[in-house]
Amino acid sequence: MKLGFIGTGAISDAVIRGLLTSDYAADEIIVSRRGERFSTKLAADFDKVRIEEDNQAIIDQADMIFLAVRPQIAKDVLLNLSVLSDKKLVSLIATIPIEDMKAWLKTDARFDRAIPLPAVEHHSCVTAVYPGSPDVMALFEKLGGAVAANTIDAFDGYATGSALMATYFTLLESSAQWMVAHGSDYAGARRYLAALFSGLAENTNKSPDQSFAALVDGHSTAGGLNEQVAKTFEREQGCAAIHTALDEVFARVKAASSS
Ligand SMILES: NC(=O)c1ccc[n+]([C@@H]2O[C@H](COP(=O)([O-])OP(=O)(O)OC[C@H]3O[C@@H](n4cnc5c(N)ncnc54)[C@H](OP(=O)(O)O)[C@@H]3O)[C@@H](O)[C@H]2O)c1
């Protein structure tokens, strides 16, 4: 399988490094010269990476082509290109609908969208794929896992979920600041909370068949401190705040997709 990448930026770099340090069977990976900082380093680090100057040449030579330019310039870049129907396309470009990209590329080739995150480089994040063609799912399985979204709403829901990262750190920072206000030093509070949450993440990964609700039960004792914090969080509208934030991000993703 020959892979092509149009737009060799941060996320293409992470995907390519992840693939070439996994047992994924890539014969060759052809990358656009732009961005040069990433493409030059990739070609220096891996024999299987070759740089092409011309985006159409990448399409013509690759079996599966990844589109990874920024959404703002996607139309200008893709309008100059065309894709034969026997190729496979995977867009990593946020928000742009498949139908628009097909029109710009003058193609009816098979098309998936995916949302890899930078941790794919270390095979440690699950990638949402729409609609989830088997070979694209298999590729992202090598990078930590893949989930297929059956509808565009489900896919946009995964994109929305990926916006929770800063809130995770907000929870940690705000808890650390509370501990500092009660006498801890920041380094101690940081170390303690980081280990606590990393242990919880490990427990979650070790029990894939347990729902999060079951994990809430497993980490609370009736009348205990964990149950108390969870109940206060609910009473003070913590869950409602998260749902409102996700609703707002989802609406923004939808608006960007239709503009
Ligand atoms: N970063 C993430 O975590 C992430 C996750 C999921 C999806 N995405 C999506 O992936 C896409 C790329 O994101 P990114 O973070 O990798 O952005 P990025 O680092 O800015 O990479 C985009 C690359 O596209 C190159 N480019 C610009 N014009 C080009 C052209 N005409 N032909 C070929 N390449 C061209 C740029 O090169 P120059 O430097 O020469 O301009 C740049 O290196 C975006 O649509 C984003 O929504 C990103």
The ligand as a MOL file (V3000), in Angstrom:
LIG
                    3D

  0  0  0     0  0            999 V3000
M  V30 BEGIN CTAB
M  V30 COUNTS 48 52 0 0 0
M  V30 BEGIN ATOM
M  V30 1 N -3.2460 19.1350 14.8920 0
M  V30 2 C -4.2150 18.3330 15.3090 0
M  V30 3 O -4.2500 17.8650 16.4700 0
M  V30 4 C -5.3010 17.9240 14.3560 0
M  V30 5 C -6.1170 16.8640 14.7100 0
M  V30 6 C -7.0960 16.4190 13.8100 0
M  V30 7 C -7.2710 17.0760 12.6050 0
M  V30 8 N -6.4810 18.1360 12.3000 0 CHG=1
M  V30 9 C -6.7100 18.7770 10.9930 0
M  V30 10 O -5.6140 18.4560 10.1810 0
M  V30 11 C -5.3430 19.5330 9.2910 0
M  V30 12 C -3.8920 19.9260 9.4650 0
M  V30 13 O -3.6820 20.3250 10.8050 0
M  V30 14 P -2.2180 20.5340 11.3610 0
M  V30 15 O -2.3440 20.7930 12.8000 0
M  V30 16 O -1.3310 19.4240 10.8860 0 CHG=-1
M  V30 17 O -1.8580 21.8980 10.5990 0
M  V30 18 P -0.4270 22.4190 10.1320 0
M  V30 19 O 0.6250 21.9580 11.0710 0
M  V30 20 O -0.5840 23.8640 9.8490 0
M  V30 21 O -0.2190 21.6250 8.7480 0
M  V30 22 C -0.8250 21.9820 7.5690 0
M  V30 23 C 0.2510 21.8980 6.4990 0
M  V30 24 O -0.3340 22.1290 5.2320 0
M  V30 25 C 0.7060 22.6570 4.4370 0
M  V30 26 N 0.2040 23.2690 3.2260 0
M  V30 27 C -0.2780 24.5290 3.0490 0
M  V30 28 N -0.5880 24.7150 1.7680 0
M  V30 29 C -0.3190 23.5530 1.1210 0
M  V30 30 C -0.4350 23.1310 -0.2250 0
M  V30 31 N -0.9090 23.9450 -1.1890 0
M  V30 32 N -0.0560 21.8690 -0.5280 0
M  V30 33 C 0.4050 21.0460 0.4090 0
M  V30 34 N 0.5520 21.4020 1.7010 0
M  V30 35 C 0.1910 22.6290 2.0530 0
M  V30 36 C 1.3610 23.6710 5.3380 0
M  V30 37 O 2.6420 23.9390 4.8720 0
M  V30 38 P 3.3760 25.3700 5.1010 0
M  V30 39 O 3.9110 25.2640 6.5040 0
M  V30 40 O 4.4040 25.3980 4.0500 0
M  V30 41 O 2.3200 26.4330 4.9620 0
M  V30 42 C 1.3320 22.9570 6.6850 0
M  V30 43 O 2.5520 22.2870 6.9510 0
M  V30 44 C -6.3030 20.6690 9.6480 0
M  V30 45 O -7.3560 20.6680 8.7300 0
M  V30 46 C -6.8100 20.3040 11.0240 0
M  V30 47 O -8.1490 20.6920 11.1760 0
M  V30 48 C -5.4870 18.5570 13.1300 0
M  V30 END ATOM
M  V30 BEGIN BOND
M  V30 1 1 1 2
M  V30 2 2 2 3
M  V30 3 1 2 4
M  V30 4 1 4 5
M  V30 5 2 4 48
M  V30 6 2 5 6
M  V30 7 1 6 7
M  V30 8 2 7 8
M  V30 9 1 8 9
M  V30 10 1 8 48
M  V30 11 1 9 10
M  V30 12 1 9 46
M  V30 13 1 10 11
M  V30 14 1 11 12
M  V30 15 1 11 44
M  V30 16 1 12 13
M  V30 17 1 13 14
M  V30 18 2 14 15
M  V30 19 1 14 16
M  V30 20 1 14 17
M  V30 21 1 17 18
M  V30 22 2 18 19
M  V30 23 1 18 20
M  V30 24 1 18 21
M  V30 25 1 21 22
M  V30 26 1 22 23
M  V30 27 1 23 24
M  V30 28 1 23 42
M  V30 29 1 24 25
M  V30 30 1 25 26
M  V30 31 1 25 36
M  V30 32 1 26 27
M  V30 33 1 26 35
M  V30 34 2 27 28
M  V30 35 1 28 29
M  V30 36 1 29 30
M  V30 37 2 29 35
M  V30 38 1 30 31
M  V30 39 2 30 32
M  V30 40 1 32 33
M  V30 41 2 33 34
M  V30 42 1 34 35
M  V30 43 1 36 37
M  V30 44 1 36 42
M  V30 45 1 37 38
M  V30 46 2 38 39
M  V30 47 1 38 40
M  V30 48 1 38 41
M  V30 49 1 42 43
M  V30 50 1 44 45
M  V30 51 1 44 46
M  V30 52 1 46 47
M  V30 END BOND
M  V30 END CTAB
M  END
